[in-house]
Amino acid sequence: MLSIKNLQAGIEGKDILKGINLDIKPGEVHAIMGPNGSGKSTLASVLAGRQDYEVTGGSVEFNGKDLLEFSPEQRAGEGLFLAFQYPVEIPGLSTVNFMKTAVNEVRKYRGEEPLDAVAFLKLMKEKMALVNISKELLTRSLNEGFSGGEKKRNEVFQMAMLEPKLAILDETDSGLDIDAIRIAAHGVNAIRTKDNAVLVITHYQRLLDYIVPDFVHVLYNGRIVKSGTKELALELEETGYDQIKSDYQFA
Amino acid sequence: MSTVTTIKEKMDLLAAKADQLAPVRQAALKAFNNFGLPAPKHEEWKYTRIGNVFNLPLQWAPDQVDAVTAEDLKPFLLPGHEEANVLVFVNGVYASALSVIRSASIECMSLEAAMDSGYAELVAANLGHSGKYLTDGINALSTASLRGGVFLTVKRSKDAEHPLFVYNITDARQVNMLSQPRVLLHLAENAGLQMMETYGTIGSQESFTNQVMEVVVEKDARFEYYKIQNDAAHASQVSTTHIRQTGKSFVHAVTISLNGAIVRNNLNLVMEAEYCDSHMYGLYCMQGKSHIDNHTIVDNVMPHCESNEFYKGIMGDASTGVFNGKIFVRQDAQKTNAFQSNKNVLISDDASVNTKPQLEIFADDVKCSHGCTIGRLDEDGIFYLRSRGIPDQVAKSLLLHSFAMDILEQIKPEPLRNYVDRLVSERLAYEME
């Protein structure tokens, strides 16, 4: 589904990703872990198409297409979704209206008919139940005055609405208490199928108790320095990143 | 003959007219001759070159109003028109054939007639009151030109059953027209009125509307006021709304400006009683070479008053904007709460805004705040929307619409809100193409 080969990228002339290789197949859950500043969020941003970042080398193929050629909105149309670490607050725009526009724009991109009001409402109710989110929250201004947990739950709701092939969760656990993590993770698990995949980006192992990865990769200094199964995450939790840092500081 | 020569001649003729309004006109003519037209060095007109409008040969409006028919009016009608009290001004002169007062609680008469009525004292005290705050030739021009103006009063303890719609229509089919509509509105004790107002220029010649509306709001009265400015791109106007709150009362004013060549608004709120509650909202959304200028004055004279002022602007193309918000808190006006904010988004490199809050506080126990911002659309917001599949242009217009939302929400009548919302949405979609 996703094939990243020797991806190099940076911002304002500073190299951050120094050759990433990663393959994700349908149905898989991958976790990328790493210390602060290792390039985790940069990888998420580059995949989603944030323009501040410049790709200087390598390739990313998504379902056989060159992902890097696409604009952010085209990537969403192709089935890529990024759950933001810091969801943006937009006063004056409700989640409902936001999603109505987004769902129909994505449908248009895919050559499908737009949903009418009734069909949209039906879809929304179904997904609301799936991710356990209230209507009241969805009619309020997008993320404005939301708690950390509400913001992340709203991200998961958007994910459910757009039914992506690949969902990237960028530090979805950061700043959340245990209950909030559990609710967010429950939502993610509820929308997993054998055809879609999840890439979890996280600093800590705890989210992986709830969204169990098939593969764990350690990102350090712009490279994946170690890959393994979910046991690797537990190991890292035990030792911290210091061991990785001393092992790979010259990498 | 130059426009200035023409208008001086006409004002002289009017001043010589021996009717009930003569003393008011004569005093204003003196003021006009003293002030002249505002020069760019005039502090209140620094960024709005209104004098240029008079370089055109402007026609002095005729007394006859029958050139404009009900059919001509149609493109300008606001939603709910059929049910409303309607006042139509044609080239600044009241057009009775196009107007209708449905509410028994509203009395309507010419200013001249009002001077002969039981309201004579009220009219004399308030007609031209705006000149105490607006010391320039534009305001004096209106008062010195008093003709075809209207006095309205909403009776004591009555809510007008229907809203009042005011249409300021200018006929510029043949000539460049100078139009000076004039209204004195009175809300008696515990009266309530909802008023909507708009402007329309017919024809492709230029027009200049110099409008003054003076309002007296008595104790416990409620005045809700919506001004919709979406005139032709070749139409200019100075629109003055001067509101005196003579008793504890409620005022809610929303000004929506979408089009025009030069649009200057003077909105004055004089709070002369304790416990007045006033809200002023504005949204301007300009394109082309339009110029929008909102000058507001809030004068807190008595203690315990609250005022809330919130203006937002979206400026495209080579449009220019001005916001100037004065708040006076007089020495006796303790416990005043005055809030002011002006936020602008520039969506073009050629657009600009000059914004200036001006607080003059002479009391020591008050809460006043003000703030202004001028910026661009937030890149993070754009990326967030795009990452959900929303194309760049759609994302930008959605964000601009959201920015305008809290002002649009202040339009309480739903049909009018939907109407304005549609105009704004269309505008933003256009801006983004």
Chai-1 contact restraints between the chains, C-beta under 6 A:
chainA,res_idxA,chainB,res_idxB,connection_type,confidence,min_distance_angstrom,max_distance_angstrom,comment,restraint_id
A,A48,B,S387,contact,1.0,0.0,6.0,A-B,restraint_1
A,R50,B,F383,contact,1.0,0.0,6.0,A-B,restraint_2
A,P72,B,R386,contact,1.0,0.0,6.0,A-B,restraint_3
A,P72,B,S387,contact,1.0,0.0,6.0,A-B,restraint_4
A,E73,B,R386,contact,1.0,0.0,6.0,A-B,restraint_5
A,E73,B,G389,contact,1.0,0.0,6.0,A-B,restraint_6
A,E73,B,I390,contact,1.0,0.0,6.0,A-B,restraint_7
A,E73,B,P391,contact,1.0,0.0,6.0,A-B,restraint_8
A,A76,B,R388,contact,1.0,0.0,6.0,A-B,restraint_9
A,A76,B,G389,contact,1.0,0.0,6.0,A-B,restraint_10
A,G77,B,G389,contact,1.0,0.0,6.0,A-B,restraint_11
A,L82,B,S387,contact,1.0,0.0,6.0,A-B,restraint_12
A,V88,B,D380,contact,1.0,0.0,6.0,A-B,restraint_13
A,V88,B,G381,contact,1.0,0.0,6.0,A-B,restraint_14
A,V88,B,Y384,contact,1.0,0.0,6.0,A-B,restraint_15
A,I90,B,G381,contact,1.0,0.0,6.0,A-B,restraint_16
A,I90,B,S402,contact,1.0,0.0,6.0,A-B,restraint_17
A,G92,B,S402,contact,1.0,0.0,6.0,A-B,restraint_18
A,G92,B,M405,contact,1.0,0.0,6.0,A-B,restraint_19
A,L93,B,S402,contact,1.0,0.0,6.0,A-B,restraint_20
A,T101,B,I390,contact,1.0,0.0,6.0,A-B,restraint_21
A,A102,B,R388,contact,1.0,0.0,6.0,A-B,restraint_22
A,A102,B,G389,contact,1.0,0.0,6.0,A-B,restraint_23
A,A102,B,I390,contact,1.0,0.0,6.0,A-B,restraint_24
A,E105,B,G389,contact,1.0,0.0,6.0,A-B,restraint_25
A,E105,B,I390,contact,1.0,0.0,6.0,A-B,restraint_26
A,V106,B,G389,contact,1.0,0.0,6.0,A-B,restraint_27
